[in-house]
Amino acid sequence: MPKVTIDGKEIEVAPGTSVIQAAEQAGVRVPRFCYHDDLPVDGNCRMCMVEIEKFPKLQIACGTPVTDGMVVKTQVTSEKAKEAQKNTLEFLLVNHPIDCPVCDQAGECYLQDQYMDNGLHDSRTVLEEKIHKRKVVDIGPILLDAERCVVCSRCIRYEREVTKTNLLEFVNRGGSTQISTYNGGPITHEYAGNLVDVCPVGALLSKDFRFKSQITAACVSISNNIAEGFEQPTTINYLRYLNIARNSSNEVRSMSYLAVRLNYLKDDEGVHLRTECEAISKMLRAMNEKLLANIRQRNNKEPSS
């Protein structure tokens, strides 16, 4: 089995393992948009760039297989990789709309999380110069917002490889590239809801839940329920909160960053308030512990069947 060193940590992986998978095993999450464990590798978002010893240029971690003796530096230890990821984010955000406060994906959006973890740049683009694309396009059970799309092709690969329906494809070129259905027709198969789940941003959203279920609102709902003694929690919000609370600490921290950004908290110099973010993250973990303690207490009180 090949051995690879990632950010100074040597691990042994199975043959055929990609760098991005090896990094996960080493405890390092390389940023990504297009990569998905259950979909074929596409490598088009260029977000997972890493520095590999003896390679003249940065390589995509999702499409580079590990070889024995390979030495990899991710954004954690490589300034080149970190700068490349920052530039990629700036490029993706050039024409992205400022919809975060009203977007249903807010709080579980890859673009928000990775901007807070790897971007933190000031935009050099004038708002009036942005390319405008189609918004709120009805394509059956889901709504398409092409301006929010990062052109990762996850939905296209899902249609091609999983459902075999091929109802989505890229149209146009360059900065005007966007996803579309054939002749603007609807998504007709029964797995359309999975397209919402596989989308890393807010480009594909469920029509039934539009403006009705945002992750930050879910946290507020759970907080209120805890304050009331956790007597009658809202089922949907409760389950969604548990899902967040069980994520890795990095993801919880990223969501906390979002909570700060949505409240427009920043100091006079524009430095992001990481101290407040950590406080919110600590609060969320405490909420989770209280929730689980209440669940255990209730389970102990329930008579066995």
C-alpha positions as CSV (number, residue, x, y, z in Angstrom):
1,M,0.0,0.0,0.0
2,P,1.4,3.4,-1.0
3,K,2.5,5.8,1.7
4,V,1.9,9.6,1.4
5,T,2.9,12.5,3.5
6,I,0.2,15.2,3.8
7,D,1.2,18.4,5.7
8,G,4.0,16.6,7.4
9,K,1.8,13.6,8.5
10,E,2.6,10.2,6.9
11,I,-0.2,7.8,6.3
12,E,-0.8,4.6,4.3
13,V,-3.7,4.4,1.9
14,A,-5.3,1.9,-0.5
15,P,-4.1,1.9,-4.1
16,G,-6.1,4.2,-6.3
17,T,-6.9,6.7,-3.5
18,S,-7.0,10.3,-4.6
19,V,-5.2,13.0,-2.8
20,I,-8.4,14.6,-1.6
21,Q,-9.5,11.2,0.0
22,A,-6.0,10.7,1.5
23,A,-6.2,14.2,3.0
24,E,-9.5,13.3,4.6
25,Q,-7.9,10.2,6.2
26,A,-5.1,12.5,7.5
27,G,-7.6,14.8,9.1
28,V,-7.4,17.6,6.5
29,R,-10.4,18.8,4.6
30,V,-9.4,20.2,1.3
31,P,-12.0,22.7,0.0
32,R,-14.1,21.5,-2.9
33,F,-17.3,22.2,-4.9
34,C,-17.5,19.7,-7.8
35,Y,-16.1,16.7,-5.9
36,H,-18.6,14.3,-4.4
37,D,-17.7,10.8,-2.9
38,D,-20.5,9.1,-4.9
39,L,-20.1,10.9,-8.3
40,P,-17.4,10.5,-11.0
41,V,-14.6,13.1,-10.7
42,D,-14.9,16.1,-12.9
43,G,-12.3,18.5,-11.6
44,N,-13.7,21.6,-13.0
45,C,-14.1,23.9,-10.0
46,R,-10.3,24.1,-9.4
47,M,-11.0,24.7,-5.7
48,C,-9.0,21.7,-4.4
49,M,-5.6,22.8,-5.6
50,V,-2.7,21.4,-3.6
51,E,1.1,21.6,-3.8
52,I,2.8,18.3,-4.6
53,E,6.5,17.8,-4.3
54,K,8.3,17.4,-7.7
55,F,5.2,18.7,-9.6
56,P,6.0,22.0,-11.4
57,K,2.4,23.4,-10.9
58,L,-0.4,23.0,-8.4
59,Q,-2.6,20.0,-8.9
60,I,-6.3,19.2,-8.2
61,A,-6.5,16.9,-5.2
62,C,-9.7,15.2,-6.5
63,G,-8.2,14.0,-9.8
64,T,-4.7,13.2,-8.7
65,P,-4.1,9.6,-7.5
66,V,-1.7,9.0,-4.6
67,T,1.7,7.4,-5.4
68,D,4.1,5.8,-3.0
69,G,6.4,8.5,-1.4
70,M,4.2,11.4,-2.5
71,V,4.6,14.6,-0.4
72,V,1.6,16.9,-0.5
73,K,1.0,20.3,1.0
74,T,-2.6,21.5,1.3
75,Q,-3.8,25.0,2.1
76,V,-2.8,24.3,5.7
77,T,0.9,24.4,5.0
78,S,1.2,25.8,1.5
79,E,0.8,29.5,0.8
80,K,0.6,28.7,-2.9
81,A,-2.3,26.4,-2.5
82,K,-4.0,28.9,-0.1
83,E,-3.6,31.7,-2.5
84,A,-4.9,29.6,-5.4
85,Q,-8.0,28.7,-3.5
86,K,-8.5,32.3,-2.5
87,N,-8.3,33.4,-6.2
88,T,-10.7,30.7,-7.2
89,L,-13.2,31.9,-4.7
90,E,-12.9,35.5,-5.9
91,F,-13.4,34.3,-9.5
92,L,-16.5,32.4,-8.5
93,L,-17.9,35.3,-6.5
94,V,-17.4,37.9,-9.3
95,N,-21.0,37.4,-10.6
96,H,-22.5,35.8,-7.5
97,P,-25.6,37.7,-6.2
98,I,-25.8,39.0,-2.6
99,D,-28.7,36.7,-1.7
100,C,-27.3,35.1,1.5
101,P,-29.8,36.7,3.9
102,V,-32.8,35.3,1.9
103,C,-31.3,32.2,0.4
104,D,-32.6,28.9,1.7
105,Q,-29.1,27.4,1.5
106,A,-27.7,30.0,3.9
107,G,-26.0,28.2,6.8
108,E,-25.2,25.1,4.9
109,C,-23.6,26.6,1.8
110,Y,-20.2,25.5,0.6
111,L,-19.5,28.9,-0.9
112,Q,-20.2,30.7,2.4
113,D,-18.2,28.2,4.5
114,Q,-15.2,28.2,2.2
115,Y,-15.2,32.0,1.9
116,M,-15.0,32.3,5.6
117,D,-12.3,29.6,5.9
118,N,-10.2,30.3,2.7
119,G,-11.3,33.6,1.2
120,L,-11.9,36.7,3.3
121,H,-11.1,39.0,0.4
122,D,-12.7,42.3,-0.5
123,S,-14.4,42.3,-3.9
124,R,-12.8,44.2,-6.7
125,T,-15.9,44.1,-8.9
126,V,-18.4,46.9,-9.3
127,L,-21.9,45.5,-8.7
128,E,-23.3,47.1,-11.9
129,E,-20.7,45.1,-14.0
130,K,-22.0,41.7,-12.9
131,I,-23.3,39.3,-15.5
132,H,-27.0,38.7,-14.8
133,K,-28.4,35.2,-15.4
134,R,-31.9,33.6,-15.0
135,K,-33.4,33.7,-11.5
136,V,-36.3,31.6,-10.0
137,V,-36.7,29.4,-13.0
138,D,-39.5,26.8,-12.5
139,I,-38.2,23.4,-13.6
140,G,-40.8,21.2,-11.9
141,P,-40.5,20.4,-8.2
142,I,-37.3,22.5,-7.9
143,L,-36.4,26.1,-8.7
144,L,-33.2,27.1,-10.6
145,D,-31.3,30.2,-9.8
146,A,-28.5,30.3,-12.3
147,E,-26.9,33.4,-10.8
148,R,-26.1,31.4,-7.7
149,C,-24.6,28.4,-9.6
150,V,-20.9,27.8,-9.3
151,V,-20.9,25.5,-12.4
152,C,-19.7,22.5,-10.5
153,S,-21.7,20.0,-12.6
154,R,-22.7,17.9,-9.7
155,C,-26.4,18.0,-10.8
156,I,-25.4,17.1,-14.4
157,R,-23.3,14.1,-13.3
158,Y,-26.1,13.0,-11.0
159,E,-28.5,13.1,-13.9
160,R,-26.1,11.3,-16.2
161,E,-24.7,8.6,-13.8
162,V,-27.5,8.0,-11.2
163,T,-30.9,8.6,-12.8
164,K,-29.7,8.1,-16.4
165,T,-32.1,10.9,-17.5
166,N,-29.7,13.5,-18.7
167,L,-32.2,16.4,-18.2
168,L,-29.6,19.0,-17.2
169,E,-26.6,20.3,-19.2
170,F,-24.4,23.4,-19.5
171,V,-25.4,26.1,-22.0
172,N,-23.5,29.1,-23.3
173,R,-19.8,29.8,-22.8
174,G,-17.4,31.7,-20.6
175,G,-18.8,33.8,-17.9
176,S,-22.3,33.2,-19.3
177,T,-22.2,29.5,-18.8
178,Q,-25.1,28.1,-16.8
179,I,-27.1,24.9,-16.3
180,S,-30.4,24.4,-18.1
181,T,-32.9,21.7,-18.9
182,Y,-33.7,20.8,-22.5
183,N,-35.8,23.6,-24.0
184,G,-36.5,24.8,-20.5
185,G,-38.7,21.8,-19.7
186,P,-39.3,20.4,-16.2
187,I,-37.5,17.8,-14.3
188,T,-39.9,14.8,-14.5
189,H,-38.4,12.0,-12.6
190,E,-39.0,11.1,-8.9
191,Y,-35.5,11.8,-7.8
192,A,-35.5,15.6,-8.4
193,G,-35.3,16.3,-4.7
194,N,-31.8,14.7,-4.7
195,L,-30.6,17.5,-7.0
196,V,-31.3,20.0,-4.3
197,D,-29.3,17.9,-1.8
198,V,-26.4,17.4,-4.2
199,C,-26.1,21.1,-5.0
200,P,-23.3,22.7,-2.9
201,V,-24.9,26.2,-3.1
202,G,-28.4,27.7,-3.4
203,A,-28.8,27.3,-7.2
204,L,-31.3,24.4,-6.9
205,L,-33.9,24.7,-4.2
206,S,-37.0,22.8,-3.3
207,K,-40.2,24.7,-4.4
208,D,-42.1,23.3,-1.4
209,F,-39.7,24.8,1.1
210,R,-38.7,28.0,-0.5
211,F,-38.5,30.8,2.1
212,K,-39.8,28.3,4.7
213,S,-36.8,26.4,6.1
214,Q,-33.5,28.1,6.6
215,I,-30.8,26.5,8.7
216,T,-30.1,29.7,10.8
217,A,-33.9,29.9,11.6
218,A,-33.8,26.3,12.6
219,C,-31.1,27.1,15.2
220,V,-33.1,29.9,16.6
221,S,-36.1,27.6,16.9
222,I,-34.1,25.0,18.8
223,S,-32.7,27.7,21.0
224,N,-36.2,28.9,21.9
225,N,-37.3,25.3,22.5
226,I,-34.4,24.8,25.0
227,A,-35.3,28.0,26.8
228,E,-38.8,26.7,27.2
229,G,-37.6,23.4,28.8
230,F,-37.5,21.5,25.5
231,E,-41.1,20.4,26.0
232,Q,-42.5,20.5,22.4
233,P,-39.7,20.9,19.9
234,T,-40.5,21.5,16.2
235,T,-39.7,18.1,14.6
236,I,-38.2,19.4,11.3
237,N,-36.1,22.1,12.9
238,Y,-35.0,19.7,15.7
239,L,-33.8,17.0,13.3
240,R,-32.0,19.6,11.2
241,Y,-30.3,21.0,14.2
242,L,-29.1,17.5,15.3
243,N,-27.7,17.0,11.9
244,I,-25.6,20.2,12.2
245,A,-24.5,19.5,15.8
246,R,-23.2,16.1,14.7
247,N,-21.0,17.6,11.9
248,S,-17.3,18.1,12.4
249,S,-16.1,21.0,14.5
250,N,-14.9,22.9,11.3
251,E,-18.4,22.8,9.8
252,V,-20.0,24.0,13.0
253,R,-17.4,26.8,13.2
254,S,-18.2,27.8,9.6
255,M,-21.9,28.0,10.3
256,S,-21.0,30.2,13.3
257,Y,-19.1,32.5,11.0
258,L,-22.3,32.8,8.9
259,A,-24.4,33.7,11.9
260,V,-22.0,36.6,12.6
261,R,-22.0,37.7,9.0
262,L,-25.8,37.7,8.8
263,N,-25.9,40.1,11.7
264,Y,-23.3,42.3,10.0
265,L,-20.9,42.2,12.9
266,K,-17.4,43.5,12.1
267,D,-15.0,45.9,13.7
268,D,-13.8,49.3,12.4
269,E,-11.0,47.8,10.4
270,G,-13.2,45.2,8.8
271,V,-11.5,42.2,10.5
272,H,-13.9,39.3,11.0
273,L,-14.8,38.7,14.6
274,R,-13.4,35.2,15.1
275,T,-13.8,35.6,18.9
276,E,-17.5,36.0,18.6
277,C,-17.6,33.1,16.1
278,E,-15.9,30.8,18.6
279,A,-18.4,31.9,21.3
280,I,-21.3,31.1,19.1
281,S,-19.7,27.7,18.2
282,K,-19.3,27.0,22.0
283,M,-22.9,27.9,22.5
284,L,-24.1,25.5,19.8
285,R,-22.1,22.7,21.2
286,A,-23.6,23.4,24.7
287,M,-27.1,23.4,23.1
288,N,-26.3,20.0,21.5
289,E,-25.2,18.5,24.8
290,K,-28.4,19.7,26.5
291,L,-30.5,18.3,23.7
292,L,-28.9,14.9,23.9
293,A,-29.1,14.9,27.7
294,N,-32.9,15.5,27.4
295,I,-33.2,12.8,24.8
296,R,-31.5,10.3,27.1
297,Q,-33.6,11.4,30.1
298,R,-36.8,10.9,28.1
299,N,-35.7,7.5,26.8
300,N,-35.0,6.4,30.4
301,K,-38.5,7.4,31.4
302,E,-40.3,5.6,28.6
303,P,-41.6,2.2,29.7
304,S,-40.0,-0.7,27.8
305,S,-42.3,-2.6,25.4
